[in-house]
Structure formats: structure tokens, C-alpha cells
Amino acid sequence: MRAYFEDLASLAAGAERTIGLAVAKAAALVADAALAGRTTLVFGNGGSATQAQHFAAELVVRYKDDRRALPAVALAADVSVLTACANDYGFDTVFSRQVEALGRPGDVAVGLSTSGTSPNVVKALETARARGLSTVLMTGERGLAEAAKWDVGLVVPSSETAHVQELHLAAIHLICRHVDEELKRRNRGAR
């Protein structure tokens, strides 16, 4: 137990240096899109699907402060669409098909994949790019090469899935905090 927490603490202690710039870039994309009424589409598999749902909920409901609802959709949340798409077209298309249906230029697509190579996540990001969406890949060190292909590659420098997911959650919270702060700042400037 001690080793696990020591590893996590070490990773977290260096997070500003290792992922801070990517978090700031992703936060700016999500904030600009949200404040322009554009949608953030978030997706991933397994634990990353749950984190995508958490991220969308923080934007739609609130992170910390009361504010207007912001448009966000977790693409793993619609079981009917997922199973129909997997059955009819294959599991690799379960997110890209939804990006094709819902994504518009100016939206943001955020894919979470600890390996960075989940075929359905990569295909969805490719579809997003082709449709004019900004693209963000949140991954671990095994996804470093894939991360370089997108507008923002947020790479947690670990191959330990749990630690990658733990830092992804921290990054999600920082992005949401930035969105809230930017919304307040712009609302003050509009008065």
C-alpha cells in the first residue's frame, strides 16, 4: 500500500511540470467551446468511459460554482446507440458514429485511453478532426506517439493504468475549474 501511494504521490508532485501545459491547452479549448455554446464530446472505454461521464456531468451540472449548464455529452452513456452500432458496424465505430451524428465544427472531442491506442477512441478522434472539431487525447506514456497526432495530447508519464486514470481525473477537475473561472471572468467583462 505504501509503495502504491508513494508512486502516486511522486507522479502527482511532478504533474504540473509533466502535464500542466497540456491541461491548460485542453482547458482553453473546452472553455472556448463551452462559452461559444459548442459541445464537448467525451468518450473512452471501461474506467475511461466512467471518467468521460464524470467530465460531462461536471460541465452540464456544475464543477464547484453554480453557473449555467454547459453543453457536453459522454458518448458511452447511450447503451442503445452503443449496442446497435457495435452490432451493425463493429465496436471500433461506437464513438465515431456518434461524433459523425453529433459533432459540429467548433466542438471539442476528448478521447480518454490509457494506452492511447483504443481503436474506437482513435477512430472517433479521426472523425472529429475530419469534421472540424478540436481534438484532445488523454492517455498514458504508452500513448505518447498517438498523442502527438491531435490538437492536445495530455500524456500522463506512467504505464500504470490506475495512476494514469487518477491523474486524468485531476486533469478533468482542473479543466472544469478553468472553464468555471473563464466563464466568471467573461461575465464580469460583459457588464
C-alpha positions in Angstrom: 0.0 0.0 0.0 2.8 2.4 0.9 4.6 1.8 -2.4 1.3 2.5 -4.3 0.7 5.8 -2.6 4.4 6.8 -2.9 4.3 6.2 -6.6 1.1 8.2 -7.0 2.4 11.0 -4.8 5.6 11.2 -6.9 3.6 11.3 -10.1 1.2 13.9 -8.7 4.1 16.0 -7.4 5.5 16.3 -10.9 2.2 16.7 -12.7 2.4 20.5 -13.2 5.7 20.0 -15.0 4.7 16.9 -17.0 1.1 17.6 -18.0 0.4 21.2 -16.9 0.8 22.7 -20.3 -1.5 20.1 -22.0 -4.1 20.6 -19.2 -4.0 24.3 -19.9 -4.4 23.9 -23.6 -7.2 21.4 -23.2 -8.9 23.7 -20.7 -8.7 26.6 -23.2 -10.3 24.5 -25.9 -13.1 23.3 -23.7 -13.7 26.7 -22.2 -13.8 28.5 -25.6 -16.2 25.9 -27.0 -18.5 25.9 -23.9 -18.6 29.7 -23.9 -19.5 29.8 -27.6 -22.3 27.3 -27.0 -20.4 24.5 -28.6 -20.4 20.9 -27.3 -17.7 18.8 -25.7 -18.0 15.2 -26.7 -16.2 12.9 -24.3 -15.5 9.1 -24.7 -13.4 6.2 -23.5 -13.7 2.5 -22.6 -14.1 0.9 -19.2 -12.9 3.2 -16.4 -12.2 5.9 -19.0 -15.9 5.7 -20.0 -16.8 6.4 -16.4 -14.4 9.3 -16.3 -15.9 10.7 -19.6 -19.3 10.6 -17.9 -17.9 12.4 -14.9 -16.4 15.0 -17.1 -19.6 15.6 -19.0 -21.6 15.8 -15.7 -19.2 18.5 -14.3 -19.8 20.6 -17.4 -23.6 20.1 -17.7 -24.4 20.3 -14.0 -21.5 22.1 -12.3 -18.0 21.6 -11.1 -17.9 23.8 -8.0 -19.8 27.0 -8.5 -23.4 27.5 -9.6 -23.5 28.6 -13.2 -25.4 27.9 -16.4 -25.3 24.4 -17.8 -22.7 23.9 -20.5 -23.1 21.5 -23.4 -21.3 18.2 -23.0 -22.1 14.6 -23.9 -20.5 11.4 -22.7 -20.7 9.1 -25.7 -20.5 5.8 -23.7 -23.7 6.7 -21.8 -26.2 5.7 -24.5 -26.4 1.9 -24.3 -28.9 1.6 -27.2 -26.6 3.5 -29.6 -23.5 1.7 -28.4 -25.0 -1.8 -28.8 -26.8 -1.1 -32.1 -23.6 0.4 -33.5 -21.4 -2.4 -32.2 -23.8 -5.0 -33.6 -24.4 -3.3 -37.0 -21.0 -1.8 -37.7 -18.5 -3.2 -35.2 -17.2 -2.0 -31.8 -14.5 0.2 -33.5 -17.2 2.6 -34.7 -19.2 3.1 -31.5 -17.8 6.6 -30.8 -17.0 7.7 -34.4 -20.6 7.1 -35.5 -21.8 9.4 -32.7 -19.2 12.0 -33.5 -20.4 11.9 -37.1 -24.0 12.4 -35.9 -23.4 15.0 -33.1 -20.1 16.8 -33.8 -20.0 20.2 -35.4 -17.1 22.5 -36.3 -16.1 24.3 -33.1 -17.0 21.4 -30.8 -14.3 19.6 -28.9 -13.8 15.8 -28.9 -12.0 14.4 -25.9 -10.9 10.8 -26.0 -9.6 9.0 -22.9 -7.4 5.9 -23.5 -4.8 4.8 -21.0 -3.0 3.0 -23.8 -3.7 5.7 -26.4 -4.4 3.0 -29.0 -8.0 2.0 -28.4 -9.3 1.6 -32.0 -12.7 3.1 -31.2 -11.2 6.2 -29.5 -8.6 6.8 -32.2 -11.3 6.4 -35.0 -13.6 8.9 -33.2 -10.8 11.4 -32.9 -10.0 10.9 -36.7 -13.7 11.5 -37.4 -13.7 14.6 -35.2 -10.7 16.1 -36.9 -12.3 15.4 -40.4 -15.5 17.2 -39.2 -13.6 20.3 -37.9 -13.7 19.6 -34.2 -10.8 20.3 -31.9 -9.2 17.0 -30.6 -7.8 16.1 -27.3 -6.3 12.7 -26.3 -5.8 12.0 -22.6 -3.5 9.0 -22.3 -0.6 7.4 -20.5 3.0 7.0 -21.6 2.2 4.1 -23.9 0.1 6.5 -25.9 2.8 9.1 -26.4 3.2 8.6 -30.2 -0.6 8.6 -30.7 -1.0 11.8 -28.6 1.2 13.8 -30.9 -1.4 13.5 -33.7 -4.1 15.6 -32.0 -4.5 19.2 -31.1 -3.7 18.4 -27.5 -2.0 15.2 -26.3 -2.3 15.0 -22.5 0.2 12.2 -21.6 0.5 11.1 -18.0 4.1 9.8 -17.7 3.1 6.3 -16.4 2.2 2.9 -17.7 0.3 2.0 -14.6 -3.4 2.2 -15.7 -4.7 3.2 -12.3 -2.2 6.0 -11.9 -3.0 7.3 -15.4 -6.7 7.3 -14.6 -6.1 9.1 -11.3 -4.2 11.8 -13.0 -6.8 12.0 -15.7 -9.4 12.7 -13.1 -7.2 15.5 -11.6 -6.8 16.9 -15.1 -10.6 16.8 -15.7 -11.1 18.7 -12.5 -8.5 21.3 -13.5 -10.1 21.7 -16.9 -13.6 22.2 -15.3 -12.1 24.7 -12.8 -10.6 26.7 -15.7 -13.9 26.7 -17.5 -15.7 28.0 -14.4 -13.1 30.7 -13.9 -13.2 31.7 -17.5 -17.0 31.9 -17.5 -16.9 34.2 -14.4 -14.2 36.4 -16.0 -16.1 36.8 -19.2 -19.3 37.5 -17.4 -17.6 40.3 -15.4 -16.2 41.8 -18.6 -19.6 41.8 -20.2 -21.1 44.1 -17.6 
